[in-house]
Amino acid sequence: MKGEQREPVPAENGELGVTFIGHSSFLIQIGGLNLLVDPVFANWLVVLRRLRRPGVSIRHLPPIDAVLLSHAHMDHLNRPSLRRIIRHTRRLTGKAPTVIVPWHVNDVVADLGFSSITSLAWWQSVQIGNVEFTLTPAKHWGARKMTDTHRGFGGFVIRSGAQSLYHSGDTAYFGGFHEIRERLAPQVALLPIGAYSPDSFRSVHTSPEDALRAFMDLDARTMIPMHYGTFCLSAEPIDEPLPRLLVAAEEAGLASQILPLAEGETKIFSQKDVPVEDAIAGR
């Protein structure tokens, strides 16, 4: 299996730390909290084999305060990984993390041992310490199996003071990116760029060019690509999405705002990376 593992770089007070674990999995350090979004550490998802190892091992994670799950698909909600994360945090702190999910996903995680479960609908928010979490719309679907189409799905905007980050979950391009910008104006956008071939897949996923268009709609400062290179989910070559994104960004004059992270790599955003107007407004 390709890829190296590293230890996350700790973020200091007032900083935003983003560590790419692989696929759509991230460690986020913000507002004094350690968060995991869609953490998948498994080597197999039923019949899908992982092609690149997780960039961080669970034993090197800090104690996790909250886990955010964008939807119930198995490449985003992996129950064995969640059990291991809970055990790891319990060993370090004596208590389990909380979990935040879209509506009707509670039952999928109810028996895993989280300290609490918060279920949100689109645009609903919850506060943990100094950090606010808002579930945002997406154009996707949330079924764990083919029959349970009642389950929710979405992305998250995470905000603490002047720092803000958006993890879209899985989504196709849609007009909702404009509304996310208008309501929440995230500065850092984690956007998916894989699983777009055949073209019909773009009804629920973004191509690299679609993701770049979403980034422009969001008017964020930095885009970190995700959802590529880890599992073979569709027909495009596994190494195609990132070069396509970089070419499109160069043509659009946005190359300096695209920040691909290697598995295990941490990017620290300091207060000086926050626009003055956002820092003054506390947003």
Beta strands, then each sheet from edge to edge (+ up, - down):
strand 1: 16-22
strand 2: 25-30
strand 3: 33-37
strand 4: 44-45
strand 5: 48-49
strand 6: 66-68
strand 7: 98-102
strand 8: 117-120
strand 9: 125-128
strand 10: 131-136
strand 11: 155-160
strand 12: 163-167
strand 13: 188-192
strand 14: 222-226
strand 15: 266-269
sheet 1: 8+ 7+ 6+ 3+ 2- 1+ 15-
sheet 2: 4+ 5-
sheet 3: 9+ 10- 11+ 12- 13- 14-
end
